[in-house]
């Protein structure tokens, strides 16, 4: 069975070439921005950059406030997923497994930290990690795709 679809017509046809040229950048932009926005969070946990507390401080918080023992191990796993996983997403390298890891991380973050605070991020809720978890899940579905190292080396999960 063949499904016929109507071709979308542009309201301003003269913009057609612009849309055609820019559309190939949409998904790589989403993938790269997601990775680059995760990296500073990991850098805070791993290296103490951007006002973070480093592995020891973050590990202490994870152990004392979240009950995640051993805290330093959890801080390293979370920080590594955010920093190195973010770098992999930005480059489109090992994209699917990294995106699945980020999705799992955001699910755990929602359940262990933000869920009791409700939805809105401004109240410490789960809105922000839910958004990034869903974006990571969508990236896991699509993979590295265009403009990725996965595509450049010709291998994907």
C-alpha positions as CSV (number, residue, x, y, z in Angstrom):
1,X,0.0,0.0,0.0
2,X,1.4,3.4,-1.0
3,X,0.6,6.5,1.0
4,X,0.5,9.6,-1.1
5,X,1.5,12.9,0.6
6,X,1.0,16.4,-0.7
7,X,4.2,18.3,-1.3
8,X,4.5,21.3,1.0
9,X,4.5,24.6,-0.8
10,X,6.4,27.5,0.7
11,X,4.6,30.6,1.5
12,X,7.6,32.6,0.2
13,X,8.9,30.4,-2.7
14,X,12.0,32.5,-3.1
15,X,13.2,31.1,0.3
16,X,13.3,27.6,-1.1
17,X,17.1,27.6,-1.8
18,X,17.8,29.0,1.6
19,X,15.7,26.3,3.3
20,X,17.3,23.6,1.2
21,X,20.8,24.7,2.1
22,X,20.1,25.2,5.8
23,X,18.1,22.1,6.4
24,X,21.1,19.8,6.4
25,X,22.5,21.7,9.4
26,X,19.5,21.2,11.6
27,X,20.1,17.8,13.1
28,X,23.9,18.2,13.5
29,X,23.2,21.5,15.3
30,X,20.8,19.7,17.7
31,X,23.3,16.9,18.3
32,X,26.3,19.3,18.8
33,X,24.4,21.7,21.0
34,X,23.2,18.9,23.2
35,X,26.7,17.6,23.7
36,X,28.3,21.0,24.2
37,X,25.6,21.9,26.8
38,X,26.3,18.8,28.8
39,X,30.0,19.2,28.9
40,X,30.2,22.1,31.4
41,X,28.1,20.1,33.9
42,X,30.6,17.2,33.6
43,X,33.5,19.6,33.9
44,X,32.0,20.9,37.2
45,X,31.9,17.4,38.6
46,X,35.2,16.1,37.3
47,X,37.5,19.1,37.4
48,X,35.8,21.7,39.6
49,X,35.5,24.1,36.6
50,X,32.7,26.7,36.2
51,X,32.1,26.9,40.0
52,X,31.9,23.1,40.4
53,X,33.3,21.1,43.3
54,X,35.4,18.5,41.5
55,X,35.2,14.7,42.2
56,X,35.7,14.9,45.9
57,X,33.2,17.6,46.6
58,X,30.6,16.2,44.2
59,X,31.3,12.7,45.5
60,X,30.6,13.9,49.0
61,X,27.4,15.6,48.0
62,X,26.2,12.4,46.1
63,X,27.0,10.2,49.2
64,X,25.6,12.5,51.9
65,X,22.6,14.1,50.1
66,X,21.6,11.6,47.5
67,X,22.6,8.3,49.2
68,X,24.7,7.3,46.2
69,X,27.6,5.3,47.5
70,X,30.5,5.3,46.8
71,X,30.0,9.0,46.0
72,X,33.3,9.6,44.2
73,X,32.6,6.7,41.9
74,X,29.1,8.0,41.1
75,X,30.5,11.5,40.6
76,X,33.1,10.1,38.1
77,X,30.4,8.2,36.2
78,X,28.0,11.1,36.0
79,X,30.7,13.6,35.3
80,X,32.2,11.3,32.7
81,X,28.9,10.7,31.0
82,X,28.3,14.5,30.9
83,X,31.7,15.6,29.8
84,X,33.1,12.8,27.6
85,X,29.7,11.7,26.5
86,X,28.8,15.3,25.6
87,X,32.0,15.6,23.6
88,X,31.1,12.3,21.8
89,X,27.6,13.7,21.0
90,X,29.0,17.0,19.7
91,X,31.4,15.1,17.4
92,X,28.9,12.4,16.5
93,X,31.2,9.6,17.7
94,X,29.7,6.4,19.3
95,X,26.5,8.5,19.1
96,X,23.8,5.9,19.8
97,X,25.4,4.2,22.9
98,X,26.4,7.6,24.3
99,X,22.9,9.0,23.8
100,X,21.4,6.0,25.5
101,X,23.8,6.6,28.4
102,X,22.7,10.2,28.6
103,X,19.0,9.2,28.5
104,X,19.6,6.7,31.4
105,X,21.5,9.4,33.3
106,X,18.7,12.0,32.9
107,X,16.1,9.4,34.0
108,X,18.1,8.7,37.2
109,X,18.6,12.4,37.8
110,X,14.8,13.0,37.5
111,X,14.0,10.1,39.8
112,X,16.6,10.7,42.5
113,X,16.8,14.5,42.6
114,X,14.1,16.5,40.8
115,X,10.8,14.6,40.8
116,X,9.8,15.7,44.3
117,X,10.1,19.3,43.2
118,X,7.5,19.1,40.5
119,X,7.7,19.9,36.9
120,X,9.1,23.5,36.6
121,X,12.9,23.9,36.5
122,X,12.6,27.3,38.3
123,X,11.4,25.4,41.3
124,X,14.1,22.7,41.1
125,X,11.8,20.4,39.1
126,X,12.4,17.9,36.4
127,X,11.6,20.0,33.3
128,X,15.3,20.6,32.3
129,X,16.6,17.0,32.7
130,X,13.4,15.7,31.0
131,X,14.1,17.9,28.0
132,X,17.7,16.7,27.7
133,X,16.7,13.1,28.3
134,X,14.1,13.2,25.5
135,X,16.6,15.0,23.1
136,X,19.2,12.3,23.9
137,X,16.6,9.6,23.3
138,X,15.8,11.1,19.9
139,X,19.5,11.2,19.1
140,X,19.8,7.6,20.0
141,X,17.0,6.8,17.6
142,X,18.7,8.7,14.7
143,X,22.4,8.0,15.4
144,X,25.3,10.2,14.3
145,X,23.9,10.8,10.8
146,X,25.2,13.6,8.6
147,X,28.3,15.6,9.7
148,X,29.3,13.0,12.3
149,X,32.5,11.0,13.0
150,X,30.3,7.9,12.9
151,X,29.4,8.7,9.3
152,X,33.0,9.7,8.4
153,X,34.4,6.4,9.6
154,X,31.5,4.5,8.1
155,X,30.5,2.7,11.3
156,X,27.6,3.1,13.7
157,X,26.0,1.1,16.4
